[in-house]
Amino acid sequence: MAVIDLINGKRVTVGPEKATVIWKILKGQIKPTPQQEKFCLTVSRIFLNWRNKNTPDDYILEHEDVIKQICKNGWMCDRYGSPTRPEFSDKRSWYLAKKFNWLSNA
């Protein structure tokens, strides 16, 4: 699920597939249909679930500071304070940490 804040103050939720399409339209990566364009003009902010596998990399990088901290929150560390792995088998955060090289400057 994703949460979308609208300019009229309302908040709606949509599924991950629709949210990804809305994100890509807002970023100019795909061309919208007239109905999609009308809806996107009412969007003030979108919150995607970064744990979904289809969340675009550019969303994760745009919100990297927050997502990185959430990912590292439950990691185990070695005796020198360097993160070694997630404590609770959080495969998605570990995957992102390796993909975006968050381990080297943890």
C-alpha positions in Angstrom: 0.0 0.0 0.0 1.0 3.6 -0.5 -0.4 6.8 1.0 -1.1 9.8 -1.1 -1.8 13.3 0.3 -4.0 15.4 -1.9 -3.9 19.2 -2.2 -7.5 19.4 -0.7 -6.1 17.8 2.6 -7.5 14.4 2.0 -5.5 11.2 2.2 -6.0 8.1 0.0 -4.4 4.7 -0.1 -3.6 2.8 -3.3 -1.9 -0.5 -4.1 1.8 -0.8 -4.8 1.4 -1.1 -8.6 -0.8 2.1 -8.9 1.5 3.9 -6.5 4.5 3.1 -8.7 2.7 4.4 -11.8 1.7 7.6 -10.0 5.3 8.1 -8.8 6.7 7.7 -12.3 4.1 10.1 -13.7 4.9 12.7 -11.1 8.6 12.3 -11.9 8.0 12.6 -15.7 9.2 9.1 -16.4 6.1 7.9 -18.1 3.3 9.7 -20.0 -0.1 9.7 -18.2 -3.5 9.0 -19.6 -5.9 12.0 -19.3 -7.5 10.4 -16.3 -4.1 9.8 -14.6 -3.0 13.3 -15.4 -6.1 14.8 -13.8 -5.5 12.7 -10.6 -1.8 13.5 -10.4 -2.6 17.2 -10.5 -4.3 16.8 -7.2 -1.4 15.0 -5.5 0.7 17.0 -3.0 2.8 14.1 -1.6 3.2 10.4 -2.0 4.5 7.9 0.5 5.6 4.6 -1.1 6.3 1.5 0.9 10.0 1.1 0.4 9.8 -2.6 1.5 7.9 -3.5 -1.6 10.2 -5.0 -4.3 8.6 -2.8 -7.0 9.4 0.5 -5.3 11.5 2.5 -7.8 15.1 3.0 -6.9 14.8 6.8 -7.4 12.1 6.9 -4.6 14.5 5.1 -2.3 17.4 7.4 -3.2 15.3 10.5 -2.8 14.3 9.4 0.7 17.6 7.6 1.4 18.4 9.5 4.7 15.2 8.3 6.3 15.1 4.8 4.8 18.7 4.1 5.6 18.2 5.0 9.2 15.1 2.8 9.4 17.0 -0.1 7.8 19.9 0.2 10.1 17.8 0.5 13.3 17.7 -3.2 14.0 21.1 -4.3 12.7 23.7 -6.1 14.7 27.2 -4.7 14.9 30.6 -6.2 15.4 32.9 -5.1 18.3 34.0 -2.1 16.3 30.5 -0.8 15.7 30.3 -1.7 12.1 27.0 -3.2 11.0 27.1 -6.9 10.3 23.6 -7.9 9.4 19.9 -7.2 10.3 19.0 -8.6 13.7 15.5 -9.9 12.8 16.1 -11.4 9.3 15.0 -8.3 7.5 16.0 -9.4 4.0 14.7 -6.2 2.2 16.7 -3.8 4.3 19.9 -5.9 3.9 19.3 -6.1 0.2 19.0 -2.3 -0.1 22.0 -1.8 2.1 24.1 -3.9 -0.2 22.6 -2.5 -3.4 23.1 1.2 -2.4 26.4 0.6 -0.6 25.1 1.7 2.8 27.4 -0.7 4.6 30.7 1.1 3.7 29.7 4.4 5.3 27.4 3.0 8.0 
